[in-house]
Amino acid sequence: MTSTTQEFVGIEAYSREGEKIGKVKDVICDPESDTADCLIIKYGLFRDLVVPADVVKKQGEFITVPFTHGFLDVAPRVGKKGKLSSEERDRVEHFFHPHSA
């Protein structure tokens, strides 16, 4: 999924089982191409989930993250809001794309 806009902000996100996991809070763009790189999903009361945009499927007015809720519970946490350090980006990529490294 690629996008150069904030069109995903505010839409609901669901796990592969169809369970609502939250709403898209922000989009982190690749600084070189200005396309959506990662989505930040409000996940629970106190946590934001960072998911690579290329694993997400937009289906009308919502998106599906093709992983189980249990899998997403152990996804890496990241620090700064709005951008990722290269180390954080590597952790997120390795978690969601373990065989691409």
N, CA, C and O atoms as CSV, one atom per row, in Angstrom:
chain,resi,resn,atom,element,x,y,z
A,1,MET,N,N,0.851,-1.167,0.000
A,1,MET,CA,C,0.000,0.000,0.000
A,1,MET,C,C,0.895,1.227,0.000
A,1,MET,O,O,1.779,1.354,0.848
A,2,THR,N,N,0.677,2.111,-0.924
A,2,THR,CA,C,1.421,3.363,-0.921
A,2,THR,C,C,0.439,4.521,-0.967
A,2,THR,O,O,-0.638,4.429,-1.556
A,3,SER,N,N,0.831,5.590,-0.343
A,3,SER,CA,C,-0.007,6.785,-0.334
A,3,SER,C,C,0.859,7.989,-0.035
A,3,SER,O,O,1.833,7.891,0.712
A,4,THR,N,N,0.514,9.106,-0.608
A,4,THR,CA,C,1.222,10.342,-0.312
A,4,THR,C,C,0.363,11.260,0.534
A,4,THR,O,O,0.717,12.423,0.725
A,5,THR,N,N,-0.755,10.771,1.045
A,5,THR,CA,C,-1.681,11.605,1.811
A,5,THR,C,C,-1.919,11.015,3.188
A,5,THR,O,O,-1.422,9.942,3.531
A,6,GLN,N,N,-2.700,11.758,3.964
A,6,GLN,CA,C,-3.097,11.313,5.295
A,6,GLN,C,C,-4.457,10.617,5.235
A,6,GLN,O,O,-5.173,10.594,6.236
A,7,GLU,N,N,-4.827,10.052,4.085
A,7,GLU,CA,C,-6.155,9.468,3.911
A,7,GLU,C,C,-6.462,8.337,4.884
A,7,GLU,O,O,-7.628,7.974,5.039
A,8,PHE,N,N,-5.473,7.778,5.535
A,8,PHE,CA,C,-5.697,6.656,6.437
A,8,PHE,C,C,-5.954,7.085,7.876
A,8,PHE,O,O,-6.456,6.300,8.681
A,9,VAL,N,N,-5.615,8.314,8.199
A,9,VAL,CA,C,-5.781,8.799,9.571
A,9,VAL,C,C,-7.262,8.794,9.943
A,9,VAL,O,O,-8.103,9.344,9.232
A,10,GLY,N,N,-7.557,8.156,11.080
A,10,GLY,CA,C,-8.922,8.122,11.591
A,10,GLY,C,C,-9.722,6.894,11.206
A,10,GLY,O,O,-10.807,6.680,11.746
A,11,ILE,N,N,-9.213,6.070,10.277
A,11,ILE,CA,C,-9.991,4.890,9.916
A,11,ILE,C,C,-9.676,3.736,10.862
A,11,ILE,O,O,-8.587,3.669,11.433
A,12,GLU,N,N,-10.627,2.839,11.020
A,12,GLU,CA,C,-10.489,1.731,11.956
A,12,GLU,C,C,-9.597,0.641,11.374
A,12,GLU,O,O,-9.543,0.425,10.163
A,13,ALA,N,N,-8.899,-0.035,12.285
A,13,ALA,CA,C,-8.005,-1.123,11.910
A,13,ALA,C,C,-8.475,-2.407,12.578
A,13,ALA,O,O,-8.884,-2.402,13.739
A,14,TYR,N,N,-8.411,-3.510,11.832
A,14,TYR,CA,C,-8.848,-4.817,12.313
A,14,TYR,C,C,-7.739,-5.837,12.138
A,14,TYR,O,O,-6.917,-5.731,11.228
A,15,SER,N,N,-7.726,-6.836,13.030
A,15,SER,CA,C,-6.776,-7.947,12.912
A,15,SER,C,C,-7.268,-8.892,11.821
A,15,SER,O,O,-8.347,-8.690,11.264
A,16,ARG,N,N,-6.492,-9.909,11.519
A,16,ARG,CA,C,-6.911,-10.841,10.473
A,16,ARG,C,C,-8.136,-11.653,10.871
A,16,ARG,O,O,-8.827,-12.204,10.015
A,17,GLU,N,N,-8.407,-11.727,12.187
A,17,GLU,CA,C,-9.612,-12.427,12.650
A,17,GLU,C,C,-10.844,-11.536,12.605
A,17,GLU,O,O,-11.943,-11.987,12.929
A,18,GLY,N,N,-10.678,-10.282,12.209
A,18,GLY,CA,C,-11.800,-9.359,12.147
A,18,GLY,C,C,-12.056,-8.621,13.451
A,18,GLY,O,O,-13.078,-7.950,13.596
A,19,GLU,N,N,-11.133,-8.740,14.401
A,19,GLU,CA,C,-11.266,-8.054,15.689
A,19,GLU,C,C,-10.723,-6.633,15.565
A,19,GLU,O,O,-9.618,-6.429,15.063
A,20,LYS,N,N,-11.501,-5.651,16.024
A,20,LYS,CA,C,-11.036,-4.262,15.969
A,20,LYS,C,C,-9.837,-4.095,16.884
A,20,LYS,O,O,-9.872,-4.474,18.055
A,21,ILE,N,N,-8.767,-3.520,16.330
A,21,ILE,CA,C,-7.566,-3.311,17.140
A,21,ILE,C,C,-7.312,-1.839,17.437
A,21,ILE,O,O,-6.503,-1.527,18.311
A,22,GLY,N,N,-7.973,-0.933,16.742
A,22,GLY,CA,C,-7.797,0.489,17.010
A,22,GLY,C,C,-8.090,1.334,15.794
A,22,GLY,O,O,-8.734,0.889,14.844
A,23,LYS,N,N,-7.603,2.575,15.840
A,23,LYS,CA,C,-7.754,3.514,14.723
A,23,LYS,C,C,-6.388,4.037,14.318
A,23,LYS,O,O,-5.490,4.186,15.147
A,24,VAL,N,N,-6.248,4.312,13.036
A,24,VAL,CA,C,-5.003,4.898,12.537
A,24,VAL,C,C,-4.912,6.323,13.064
A,24,VAL,O,O,-5.803,7.148,12.860
A,25,LYS,N,N,-3.808,6.580,13.744
A,25,LYS,CA,C,-3.578,7.858,14.411
A,25,LYS,C,C,-2.695,8.780,13.581
A,25,LYS,O,O,-2.860,10.000,13.608
A,26,ASP,N,N,-1.754,8.190,12.839
A,26,ASP,CA,C,-0.807,8.990,12.062
A,26,ASP,C,C,-0.166,8.114,10.995
A,26,ASP,O,O,-0.252,6.887,11.044
A,27,VAL,N,N,0.472,8.759,10.039
A,27,VAL,CA,C,1.208,8.079,8.976
A,27,VAL,C,C,2.634,8.599,9.003
A,27,VAL,O,O,2.859,9.809,9.041
A,28,ILE,N,N,3.593,7.688,8.985
A,28,ILE,CA,C,4.999,8.073,8.872
A,28,ILE,C,C,5.386,7.878,7.415
A,28,ILE,O,O,5.265,6.779,6.875
A,29,CYS,N,N,5.849,8.940,6.783
A,29,CYS,CA,C,6.211,8.877,5.367
A,29,CYS,C,C,7.700,8.643,5.199
A,29,CYS,O,O,8.516,9.092,6.005
A,30,ASP,N,N,8.032,7.938,4.143
A,30,ASP,CA,C,9.423,7.756,3.750
A,30,ASP,C,C,9.923,9.121,3.302
A,30,ASP,O,O,9.340,9.718,2.397
A,31,PRO,N,N,10.997,9.634,3.918
A,31,PRO,CA,C,11.459,10.978,3.580
A,31,PRO,C,C,11.949,11.121,2.139
A,31,PRO,O,O,11.929,12.219,1.584
A,32,GLU,N,N,12.386,10.026,1.535
A,32,GLU,CA,C,12.897,10.103,0.167
A,32,GLU,C,C,11.783,10.104,-0.876
A,32,GLU,O,O,11.862,10.817,-1.876
A,33,SER,N,N,10.747,9.303,-0.640
A,33,SER,CA,C,9.698,9.180,-1.658
A,33,SER,C,C,8.397,9.868,-1.286
A,33,SER,O,O,7.518,10.029,-2.133
A,34,ASP,N,N,8.261,10.279,-0.024
A,34,ASP,CA,C,7.050,10.919,0.486
A,34,ASP,C,C,5.818,10.013,0.362
A,34,ASP,O,O,4.697,10.500,0.213
A,35,THR,N,N,6.032,8.704,0.424
A,35,THR,CA,C,4.921,7.756,0.441
A,35,THR,C,C,4.770,7.196,1.844
A,35,THR,O,O,5.700,7.256,2.648
A,36,ALA,N,N,3.591,6.650,2.138
A,36,ALA,CA,C,3.344,6.071,3.452
A,36,ALA,C,C,4.312,4.925,3.690
A,36,ALA,O,O,4.385,3.989,2.893
A,37,ASP,N,N,5.051,5.000,4.780
A,37,ASP,CA,C,6.032,3.984,5.139
A,37,ASP,C,C,5.487,3.115,6.269
A,37,ASP,O,O,5.567,1.888,6.212
A,38,CYS,N,N,4.941,3.752,7.284
A,38,CYS,CA,C,4.368,3.052,8.435
A,38,CYS,C,C,3.095,3.763,8.879
A,38,CYS,O,O,2.947,4.973,8.713
A,39,LEU,N,N,2.186,2.985,9.445
A,39,LEU,CA,C,0.983,3.546,10.044
A,39,LEU,C,C,1.098,3.422,11.551
A,39,LEU,O,O,1.574,2.408,12.062
A,40,ILE,N,N,0.666,4.447,12.258
A,40,ILE,CA,C,0.626,4.394,13.716
A,40,ILE,C,C,-0.829,4.182,14.104
A,40,ILE,O,O,-1.698,5.000,13.803
A,41,ILE,N,N,-1.072,3.067,14.779
A,41,ILE,CA,C,-2.432,2.692,15.173
A,41,ILE,C,C,-2.559,2.832,16.678
A,41,ILE,O,O,-1.747,2.287,17.427
A,42,LYS,N,N,-3.576,3.561,17.126
A,42,LYS,CA,C,-3.870,3.660,18.566
A,42,LYS,C,C,-4.328,2.280,18.996
A,42,LYS,O,O,-5.377,1.799,18.568
A,43,TYR,N,N,-3.530,1.645,19.850
A,43,TYR,CA,C,-3.716,0.243,20.204
A,43,TYR,C,C,-3.884,0.144,21.715
A,43,TYR,O,O,-2.897,0.183,22.450
A,44,GLY,N,N,-5.086,0.020,22.173
A,44,GLY,CA,C,-5.323,-0.004,23.616
A,44,GLY,C,C,-5.309,1.405,24.181
A,44,GLY,O,O,-5.304,2.391,23.444
A,45,LEU,N,N,-5.303,1.479,25.506
A,45,LEU,CA,C,-5.373,2.783,26.157
A,45,LEU,C,C,-4.081,3.580,26.094
A,45,LEU,O,O,-4.112,4.799,25.928
A,46,PHE,N,N,-2.940,2.899,26.225
A,46,PHE,CA,C,-1.675,3.622,26.394
A,46,PHE,C,C,-0.603,3.252,25.388
A,46,PHE,O,O,0.577,3.512,25.622
A,47,ARG,N,N,-0.988,2.653,24.282
A,47,ARG,CA,C,0.037,2.167,23.363
A,47,ARG,C,C,-0.293,2.517,21.920
A,47,ARG,O,O,-1.450,2.490,21.500
A,48,ASP,N,N,0.741,2.842,21.186
A,48,ASP,CA,C,0.635,3.014,19.747
A,48,ASP,C,C,1.366,1.855,19.084
A,48,ASP,O,O,2.459,1.470,19.499
A,49,LEU,N,N,0.753,1.318,18.066
A,49,LEU,CA,C,1.322,0.205,17.310
A,49,LEU,C,C,1.812,0.755,15.980
A,49,LEU,O,O,1.053,1.409,15.264
A,50,VAL,N,N,3.077,0.497,15.641
A,50,VAL,CA,C,3.645,0.942,14.371
A,50,VAL,C,C,3.708,-0.268,13.446
A,50,VAL,O,O,4.344,-1.276,13.754
A,51,VAL,N,N,3.032,-0.142,12.301
A,51,VAL,CA,C,2.926,-1.248,11.349
A,51,VAL,C,C,3.400,-0.758,9.980
A,51,VAL,O,O,2.973,0.303,9.526
A,52,PRO,N,N,4.277,-1.519,9.317
A,52,PRO,CA,C,4.685,-1.122,7.968
A,52,PRO,C,C,3.457,-1.024,7.051
A,52,PRO,O,O,2.594,-1.902,7.072
A,53,ALA,N,N,3.383,0.025,6.263
A,53,ALA,CA,C,2.228,0.245,5.391
A,53,ALA,C,C,2.068,-0.855,4.350
A,53,ALA,O,O,0.957,-1.118,3.889
A,54,ASP,N,N,3.173,-1.499,3.975
A,54,ASP,CA,C,3.062,-2.511,2.917
A,54,ASP,C,C,2.416,-3.820,3.362
A,54,ASP,O,O,2.116,-4.664,2.517
A,55,VAL,N,N,2.191,-4.017,4.663
A,55,VAL,CA,C,1.513,-5.239,5.117
A,55,VAL,C,C,0.015,-5.023,5.316
A,55,VAL,O,O,-0.731,-5.984,5.502
A,56,VAL,N,N,-0.425,-3.774,5.278
A,56,VAL,CA,C,-1.814,-3.422,5.563
A,56,VAL,C,C,-2.637,-3.453,4.281
A,56,VAL,O,O,-2.163,-3.066,3.213
A,57,LYS,N,N,-3.887,-3.925,4.406
A,57,LYS,CA,C,-4.794,-3.932,3.258
A,57,LYS,C,C,-5.956,-2.988,3.539
A,57,LYS,O,O,-6.670,-3.146,4.529
A,58,LYS,N,N,-6.141,-2.004,2.661
A,58,LYS,CA,C,-7.284,-1.086,2.804
A,58,LYS,C,C,-8.485,-1.741,2.151
A,58,LYS,O,O,-8.430,-2.174,1.000
A,59,GLN,N,N,-9.570,-1.806,2.906
A,59,GLN,CA,C,-10.798,-2.418,2.413
A,59,GLN,C,C,-11.954,-1.462,2.676
A,59,GLN,O,O,-12.605,-1.524,3.719
A,60,GLY,N,N,-12.195,-0.588,1.727
A,60,GLY,CA,C,-13.262,0.400,1.899
A,60,GLY,C,C,-12.917,1.401,2.969
A,60,GLY,O,O,-11.935,2.135,2.850
A,61,GLU,N,N,-13.724,1.436,4.020
A,61,GLU,CA,C,-13.550,2.420,5.092
A,61,GLU,C,C,-12.748,1.895,6.282
A,61,GLU,O,O,-12.776,2.504,7.352
A,62,PHE,N,N,-12.040,0.788,6.120
A,62,PHE,CA,C,-11.199,0.272,7.194
A,62,PHE,C,C,-9.975,-0.407,6.597
A,62,PHE,O,O,-9.890,-0.626,5.388
A,63,ILE,N,N,-9.020,-0.739,7.481
A,63,ILE,CA,C,-7.840,-1.479,7.049
A,63,ILE,C,C,-7.755,-2.778,7.835
A,63,ILE,O,O,-8.262,-2.885,8.952
A,64,THR,N,N,-7.106,-3.755,7.229
A,64,THR,CA,C,-6.855,-5.027,7.894
A,64,THR,C,C,-5.350,-5.198,8.037
A,64,THR,O,O,-4.596,-5.047,7.076
A,65,VAL,N,N,-4.933,-5.515,9.250
A,65,VAL,CA,C,-3.543,-5.852,9.535
A,65,VAL,C,C,-3.516,-7.375,9.586
A,65,VAL,O,O,-4.129,-7.954,10.483
A,66,PRO,N,N,-2.826,-8.057,8.654
A,66,PRO,CA,C,-2.965,-9.499,8.501
A,66,PRO,C,C,-2.219,-10.344,9.541
A,66,PRO,O,O,-1.483,-11.270,9.200
A,67,PHE,N,N,-2.427,-10.004,10.802
A,67,PHE,CA,C,-1.804,-10.742,11.895
A,67,PHE,C,C,-2.831,-10.916,13.006
A,67,PHE,O,O,-3.834,-10.204,13.055
A,68,THR,N,N,-2.572,-11.865,13.894
A,68,THR,CA,C,-3.472,-12.093,15.013
A,68,THR,C,C,-3.278,-11.016,16.076
A,68,THR,O,O,-2.241,-10.354,16.132
A,69,HIS,N,N,-4.280,-10.860,16.901
A,69,HIS,CA,C,-4.207,-9.895,18.004
A,69,HIS,C,C,-3.043,-10.266,18.928
A,69,HIS,O,O,-2.322,-9.385,19.397
A,70,GLY,N,N,-2.858,-11.559,19.190
A,70,GLY,CA,C,-1.754,-12.015,20.042
A,70,GLY,C,C,-0.395,-11.658,19.478
A,70,GLY,O,O,0.503,-11.271,20.226
A,71,PHE,N,N,-0.231,-11.781,18.175
A,71,PHE,CA,C,1.021,-11.422,17.518
A,71,PHE,C,C,1.283,-9.929,17.675
A,71,PHE,O,O,2.401,-9.517,17.981
A,72,LEU,N,N,0.240,-9.117,17.462
A,72,LEU,CA,C,0.381,-7.666,17.559
A,72,LEU,C,C,0.685,-7.219,18.982
A,72,LEU,O,O,1.328,-6.189,19.183
A,73,ASP,N,N,0.225,-7.987,19.977
A,73,ASP,CA,C,0.501,-7.651,21.384
A,73,ASP,C,C,1.993,-7.616,21.690
A,73,ASP,O,O,2.423,-6.889,22.586
A,74,VAL,N,N,2.784,-8.388,20.961
A,74,VAL,CA,C,4.224,-8.455,21.247
A,74,VAL,C,C,5.062,-7.691,20.219
A,74,VAL,O,O,6.284,-7.834,20.178
A,75,ALA,N,N,4.401,-6.882,19.393
A,75,ALA,CA,C,5.126,-6.064,18.409
A,75,ALA,C,C,6.038,-5.082,19.130
A,75,ALA,O,O,5.732,-4.656,20.243
A,76,PRO,N,N,7.162,-4.716,18.502
A,76,PRO,CA,C,8.101,-3.797,19.147
A,76,PRO,C,C,7.468,-2.443,19.456
A,76,PRO,O,O,6.662,-1.919,18.686
A,77,ARG,N,N,7.850,-1.906,20.583
A,77,ARG,CA,C,7.427,-0.554,20.953
A,77,ARG,C,C,8.478,0.424,20.450
A,77,ARG,O,O,9.672,0.124,20.426
A,78,VAL,N,N,8.015,1.578,20.055
A,78,VAL,CA,C,8.940,2.600,19.565
A,78,VAL,C,C,8.800,3.856,20.401
A,78,VAL,O,O,7.777,4.070,21.051
A,79,GLY,N,N,9.835,4.689,20.380
A,79,GLY,CA,C,9.885,5.861,21.245
A,79,GLY,C,C,9.216,7.100,20.701
A,79,GLY,O,O,8.062,7.375,21.029
A,80,LYS,N,N,9.919,7.853,19.879
A,80,LYS,CA,C,9.431,9.149,19.398
A,80,LYS,C,C,8.204,9.006,18.522
A,80,LYS,O,O,8.070,8.062,17.744
A,81,LYS,N,N,7.325,9.962,18.671
A,81,LYS,CA,C,6.128,9.975,17.841
A,81,LYS,C,C,6.411,10.733,16.551
A,81,LYS,O,O,7.106,11.749,16.546
A,82,GLY,N,N,5.859,10.221,15.462
A,82,GLY,CA,C,5.980,10.913,14.192
A,82,GLY,C,C,7.151,10.502,13.327
A,82,GLY,O,O,7.135,10.734,12.118
A,83,LYS,N,N,8.167,9.894,13.921
A,83,LYS,CA,C,9.269,9.378,13.112
A,83,LYS,C,C,9.962,8.250,13.846
A,83,LYS,O,O,9.839,8.105,15.062
A,84,LEU,N,N,10.689,7.456,13.087
A,84,LEU,CA,C,11.391,6.304,13.641
A,84,LEU,C,C,12.887,6.484,13.457
A,84,LEU,O,O,13.342,6.973,12.423
A,85,SER,N,N,13.648,6.085,14.467
A,85,SER,CA,C,15.095,6.042,14.291
A,85,SER,C,C,15.401,4.855,13.372
A,85,SER,O,O,14.540,4.001,13.156
A,86,SER,N,N,16.593,4.799,12.845
A,86,SER,CA,C,16.948,3.678,11.963
A,86,SER,C,C,16.896,2.359,12.735
A,86,SER,O,O,16.530,1.331,12.166
A,87,GLU,N,N,17.252,2.373,14.015
A,87,GLU,CA,C,17.184,1.162,14.835
A,87,GLU,C,C,15.730,0.713,15.035
A,87,GLU,O,O,15.419,-0.473,14.923
A,88,GLU,N,N,14.851,1.667,15.329
A,88,GLU,CA,C,13.430,1.339,15.499
A,88,GLU,C,C,12.835,0.806,14.194
A,88,GLU,O,O,12.077,-0.164,14.198
A,89,ARG,N,N,13.184,1.444,13.088
A,89,ARG,CA,C,12.695,1.000,11.776
A,89,ARG,C,C,13.144,-0.434,11.497
A,89,ARG,O,O,12.362,-1.250,11.009
A,90,ASP,N,N,14.403,-0.738,11.807
A,90,ASP,CA,C,14.923,-2.092,11.607
A,90,ASP,C,C,14.172,-3.111,12.469
A,90,ASP,O,O,13.855,-4.205,12.002
A,91,ARG,N,N,13.885,-2.750,13.740
A,91,ARG,CA,C,13.150,-3.664,14.626
A,91,ARG,C,C,11.747,-3.930,14.112
A,91,ARG,O,O,11.284,-5.071,14.113
A,92,VAL,N,N,11.065,-2.867,13.668
A,92,VAL,CA,C,9.701,-3.015,13.140
A,92,VAL,C,C,9.723,-3.866,11.875
A,92,VAL,O,O,8.920,-4.788,11.729
A,93,GLU,N,N,10.643,-3.556,10.960
A,93,GLU,CA,C,10.745,-4.317,9.709
A,93,GLU,C,C,11.062,-5.787,9.974
A,93,GLU,O,O,10.461,-6.671,9.363
A,94,HIS,N,N,11.993,-6.051,10.872
A,94,HIS,CA,C,12.363,-7.436,11.170
A,94,HIS,C,C,11.195,-8.194,11.816
A,94,HIS,O,O,11.006,-9.381,11.553
A,95,PHE,N,N,10.424,-7.521,12.646
A,95,PHE,CA,C,9.298,-8.168,13.299
A,95,PHE,C,C,8.199,-8.538,12.294
A,95,PHE,O,O,7.681,-9.654,12.324
A,96,PHE,N,N,7.853,-7.617,11.420
A,96,PHE,CA,C,6.762,-7.849,10.469
A,96,PHE,C,C,7.213,-8.531,9.189
A,96,PHE,O,O,6.385,-9.102,8.479
A,97,HIS,N,N,8.511,-8.487,8.871
A,97,HIS,CA,C,9.080,-9.129,7.686
A,97,HIS,C,C,10.299,-9.951,8.103
A,97,HIS,O,O,11.410,-9.636,7.677
A,98,PRO,N,N,10.132,-10.993,8.921
A,98,PRO,CA,C,11.296,-11.698,9.466
A,98,PRO,C,C,12.186,-12.377,8.429
A,98,PRO,O,O,13.362,-12.621,8.698
A,99,HIS,N,N,11.657,-12.682,7.272
A,99,HIS,CA,C,12.457,-13.400,6.276
A,99,HIS,C,C,13.012,-12.508,5.179
A,99,HIS,O,O,13.609,-13.000,4.221
A,100,SER,N,N,12.820,-11.190,5.309
A,100,SER,CA,C,13.285,-10.294,4.253
A,100,SER,C,C,14.673,-9.741,4.513
A,100,SER,O,O,15.262,-9.110,3.636
A,101,ALA,N,N,15.199,-9.968,5.699
A,101,ALA,CA,C,16.521,-9.402,6.042
A,101,ALA,C,C,17.639,-10.252,5.487
A,101,ALA,O,O,18.812,-9.930,5.676
